[in-house]
Amino acid sequence: MINEGAPDPGGDHGRYDACMSGERPMRVLTWEEWGEMTCGLLGPTDDDVSITKDGRRLDTAQKVIDFFAELDAEREGRSAADG
C-alpha cells in the first residue's frame, strides 16, 4: 500500500511497482473525509457476509475460524490439514 505523502518503506521499487501494475496509489482519509463518504450509507443486512477470493461464504463463526487457521498455515508454510 502506498500512501500519498507518506514515506515509502520499500524505497523506489515500491512506487515503481505500483505505477507499473496499473494500480492507483492508495491515500489516507481523515476522519472527516471518511464521515462525509459514509454518512448516508445503510447498515449491514442479515445476509451480508464476507466472501473469500475463491467464493467461499464466511457466514458462521466456525467458517471464519477455519479460514483464519488456513491463512495462518499458509503463512507458516504448511497446509491446514497438517494441523
Residue, then its C-alpha position, 0 to 999 in steps of 0.5 A: m500500500i502506498n500512501e500519498g505523502a507518506p514515506d515509502p518503506g520499500g524505497d523506489h521499487g515500491r512506487y515503481d511497482a505500483c505505477m507499473s501494475g496499473e494500480r492507483p496509489m492508495r491515500v489516507l482519509t481523515w476522519e472527516e473525509w471518511g464521515e462525509m463518504t459514509c454518512g448516508l450509507l445503510g447498515p449491514t443486512d442479515d445476509d451480508v457476509s464476507i466472501t473469500k477470493d475463491g467464493r467461499r461464504l464466511d457466514t458462521a463463526q466456525k467458517v471464519i475460524d477455519f479460514f483464519a487457521e488456513l491463512d495462518a498455515e499458509r503463512e507458516g508454510r504448511s497446509a491446514a490439514d497438517g494441523 
